[in-house]
Amino acid sequence: MQAFIIHGFRDHPDRYWFRWLKHELEKLGITTYAPKFPTPELQSPANWLKVMEHFPEVDEQTILIGHS
C-alpha cells in the first residue's frame, strides 16, 4: 500500500500537517510520498504529471490525500 500527499497552489510538502501525516502513515507501514509540484510558476496539469513520473504508479491500492 502507498499514499500520496498532494499540496495545493502556492504550497509546499513540508508545510502544515503534511510532514506529520507522512510520518504517521509510514509508522503504519504505508509507503508515503509528498511530491513538490511547481507552483505558482509553471503550474499546469502537464507539469504536475511530469513530477509524478518520478514516483510509483498510482493504482487501486493507493491512498490520495489532497489539500488546497
Contacts in CASP RR format, 6 or more apart in sequence:
PFRMAT RR
TARGET T0000
AUTHOR 0000-0000-0000
METHOD contacts of the structure
MODEL  1
MQAFIIHGFRDHPDRYWFRWLKHELEKLGITTYAPKFPTPELQSPANWLK
VMEHFPEVDEQTILIGHS
1 29 0 8 1.000
1 30 0 8 1.000
1 31 0 8 1.000
1 61 0 8 1.000
1 62 0 8 1.000
1 63 0 8 1.000
2 30 0 8 1.000
2 31 0 8 1.000
2 32 0 8 1.000
2 33 0 8 1.000
2 56 0 8 1.000
2 61 0 8 1.000
2 62 0 8 1.000
2 63 0 8 1.000
3 25 0 8 1.000
3 30 0 8 1.000
3 31 0 8 1.000
3 32 0 8 1.000
3 33 0 8 1.000
3 62 0 8 1.000
3 63 0 8 1.000
3 64 0 8 1.000
3 65 0 8 1.000
4 32 0 8 1.000
4 33 0 8 1.000
4 34 0 8 1.000
4 35 0 8 1.000
4 55 0 8 1.000
4 58 0 8 1.000
4 62 0 8 1.000
4 63 0 8 1.000
4 64 0 8 1.000
4 65 0 8 1.000
5 13 0 8 1.000
5 18 0 8 1.000
5 21 0 8 1.000
5 22 0 8 1.000
5 32 0 8 1.000
5 33 0 8 1.000
5 34 0 8 1.000
5 65 0 8 1.000
5 66 0 8 1.000
5 67 0 8 1.000
6 35 0 8 1.000
6 37 0 8 1.000
6 64 0 8 1.000
6 65 0 8 1.000
6 66 0 8 1.000
6 67 0 8 1.000
7 13 0 8 1.000
7 15 0 8 1.000
7 18 0 8 1.000
7 34 0 8 1.000
7 36 0 8 1.000
7 37 0 8 1.000
7 39 0 8 1.000
7 66 0 8 1.000
7 67 0 8 1.000
7 68 0 8 1.000
8 37 0 8 1.000
8 39 0 8 1.000
8 66 0 8 1.000
8 67 0 8 1.000
8 68 0 8 1.000
9 39 0 8 1.000
9 40 0 8 1.000
9 43 0 8 1.000
9 68 0 8 1.000
10 39 0 8 1.000
10 40 0 8 1.000
11 39 0 8 1.000
11 67 0 8 1.000
11 68 0 8 1.000
12 36 0 8 1.000
13 19 0 8 1.000
13 34 0 8 1.000
13 35 0 8 1.000
13 36 0 8 1.000
14 34 0 8 1.000
16 67 0 8 1.000
18 34 0 8 1.000
18 67 0 8 1.000
19 34 0 8 1.000
21 32 0 8 1.000
21 65 0 8 1.000
22 32 0 8 1.000
22 34 0 8 1.000
25 32 0 8 1.000
25 63 0 8 1.000
26 32 0 8 1.000
30 63 0 8 1.000
33 55 0 8 1.000
33 56 0 8 1.000
35 51 0 8 1.000
35 52 0 8 1.000
35 54 0 8 1.000
35 55 0 8 1.000
36 51 0 8 1.000
37 43 0 8 1.000
37 47 0 8 1.000
37 48 0 8 1.000
37 51 0 8 1.000
38 47 0 8 1.000
38 48 0 8 1.000
38 51 0 8 1.000
52 58 0 8 1.000
58 64 0 8 1.000
END
